[in-house]
Amino acid sequence: MAHQGGFRKIPSIWYAELYEIPKRSRQVIWRAVVKMSKNASQLALQVKYLDHHIRWSDLVRLEQNIHDVKGPETKASAFRNTFICDKKIVENKIRYGVAFGNQKHLPFRVMKNIIEFEQIQDGNDKYWFYEMHIPLYLIKGYEESVQTLLP
C-alpha cells in the first residue's frame, strides 16, 4: 500500500471528499482493540462493548404487550404490524420499502427516519427507510421470502 502513494484506497476506510481526514469504521476499530488486548479483562470489556451495540430487540419479533416495553424496544414495537414490500440500492446504500398496513399515525421516532414516501394503488402507503432503521427480523423475513421466489 505504501508504494501506491495514496492512490489506492483501503477497503475498511471511509474516504471523505476533499481535505477531510479518512475515518475507520467502528468494526475495524473494535477488531484492532480486540487484537491488542493483553489480558482477559481487556477482552471482556470489548465483548461487553459489542454486546451493548448489538440490537438484540430487533432480532426476534416482538410478541409481548406494547405497554410492557420500555427503552430501545419501543422502536421495534412501532414496526409490529408491518411488512417489507420492496428493496432497492441507491448509491451503495440499501433501502427497504415498508408498508404499515392499517396504522394511520406513525410515531415520531419512526417518521424521522423516513427517506421517501410512495402511494400505491392498493391503498397501502410505502415508506422507504435505510437498512439500519428497520428491525432485523423484518429484513430476515423479507430476504427469506425473496429467496423462495427465486429459482
Disulfide bonds with the S-S distance in Angstrom:
none
